[in-house]
Amino acid sequence: MSDASGNATQLLEVTDLVKHFPIKRGILIDREVDQVRAVDGVSFRVERGKTLGLVGESGSGKSTVCRAVLQLIKPTSGSVKFEGREIAGIGRREMRPLRREMQMIFQDPYASLNPRKRVGQIVGDPLKRQGVASGSELRRQVQELLERVGLSSEHYYRFPHEFSGGQRQRIGIARAVSLRPKLVICDEPVSALDVSIQAQIVNLLDDLQDEFGLAYLFVAHDIGVVRHISDRIAVMNEGKIVEQGSADQVCENPQHEYTKKLLAAVPIPDPRESRERHSGSVQ
Amino acid sequence: MSSPPLLSVRDLRVGFATEEGVVQAVDGISFDLRPGEVLAIVGESGSGKSVTAQSIIGLTRANNARIEGSVRLDGEDLLSASDTDMRRLRGERVAMVFQDPMTSFNPVYRIGDQVVEAIRAHRSEVSKAEGKRRVVELFEAVGIPNAEGRVDDYPHEFSGGMRQRAMIAMALALEPEVLIADEPTTALDVTIQAQILDLLEQLNRERNLATILITHDLGVVAEVADRVLVMYAGKVVEEGTLDEIFYDPQHPYTWGLLGSLTRIDRPRPHRLPQIAGSPPSLLDLPEGCPFRPRCPHEFSKCPQYPGLEARLPDAPDHRDRCWLTPEEKKAKRLVEGQIGLESPREARQA
């Protein structure tokens, strides 16, 4: 895109992000013998209210990008600007008020909810910690959120184990959007769910984006889902972004060899086309 | 299709006693499997697809399990076979590949040794050296590069795709006639998945293996299956050939599954077609058709569950469990020109 001057619309701007993990050897004194270049010079932007899909296979570095953007790990170098402000390497305390603006949805709805807490506490916790609401007002807001994500207000007093995978992901989403963040980082939010539930969650994320003006950094290995939800797509391989462009452009007219390979490997749920493809590739 | 079935499952029922009551995980499943055929069993979690597979090779035998019906391999009943006989059969005649290549190997033994051990457990006359030679051959057959050098590696030195290849090599070690693959590619990256599917297809062709492929992914099914069973809440709701299921699906649940797929080869729809609600609890099934609460086409007959029957005059092996007439189905399954499940009348969410 050519809107380099349109900074007002850039919510997140990541430039030359690098995260290397040291490989250490030694008994008493650790020597750094090598590095894993998990993220190796990655640049992208997320516009306000829009979705950037980050697609890649395991080990491509996409989850490390998420964590480095949220400052859950300290980047080795590079810049992460949120609303024009540099946040790479800032302290926990300075980061805290920004956590209101940036939230995350995780892959595994079974592991990401505290099993000892009631749904009301789980969803209400960010609101309470950031001092947005308390007491009966807090409960009212949480119940409203639960209804908004397709659960019911009676679910407030239940525990996570009483819910199915799809419902748990709704709880995680309610928690993530409770503070009306500007950016939500979704790390493989549907890959652990059943097919019939995946579509529900993708549609819910779509609706919430329209309603709250959320921007998503949507990370997944399933390029079909990524294409559906994204305005733009960045394809990652071995720590680098090999191609980025509009979602349709990347999927319909891929430029990089790796993107082509990735697209060619996606099974097409159409026996006739699959047979055609195979008879073509066998020769 | 005229060859006699190798594996014949009749009215298989598997129930588990739990504190909250009996969970009927598999509720009357029947199918035949012939040499060289790939049968896909499709369903979501809790549909009973994995329990079906595990029951065939006696992995669900437990104190709280009740297994009824019959599973015959070349006429021999597997359900009444003794544990000793089953142990012999497993691997020798029916082998299984599991979803998770990360946990299927013991991390503290070399991969090659684990495969040798599997061979020697059945063929005590095979020496360790001979066993190792066979493993190298098997690793080469499943496309593990530098097989000779890799047999002495530990599982953590193998990537996920390579581990799944090693798993398949182990399953093939005793030249079984039936291979059961339970979500064999779900944990793998798509590029690796494509390679493993090609491998399964090749093995199927070369060795005339009869394969049961358990999966939730219709894309995978389209790539390799000959016939398809669609399961929902412990029962088969539709069965047919690959093309019948994809191009002439009769059950609304199948429409929903087909409709909710994202397709990178088509323009993207504004909204992803979805199936409302979530799969029912097996402890609390609705009366009649269990898909009824999620189905936009529910009508007065649905509180009774129809049998699995051929309802199309020209397709005697295409069976389903839905009361709608074939004409109604043809009309109702089209949503904006594509096969799918119409949005529910009211938002009945998960």
Interface residues (C-beta under 8 A of the other chain):
Chain A: E57 S58 G150 L151 S164 G165 G166 Q167 R170 D194 V195 S196 I197 Q198 A199 Q200 V202 N203 D206 H221 D222 I223 G224 V225 R227 H228 A247 D248 C251 K261 L262 L263 A264 A265 V266 P267 I268 P269 D270 P271 R272 E273 S274 H278
Chain B: E44 S45 G160 D189 V190 T191 I192 Q193 A194 L197 H216 D217 L218 G219 V220 V221 A222 E223 L242 D243 F246 Y247 G256 L257 L258 S260 L261 T262 R263 I264 D265 P267 R268 R271 L272 P273 Q274 I275 A276 S278 P279 A347 Q349 A350
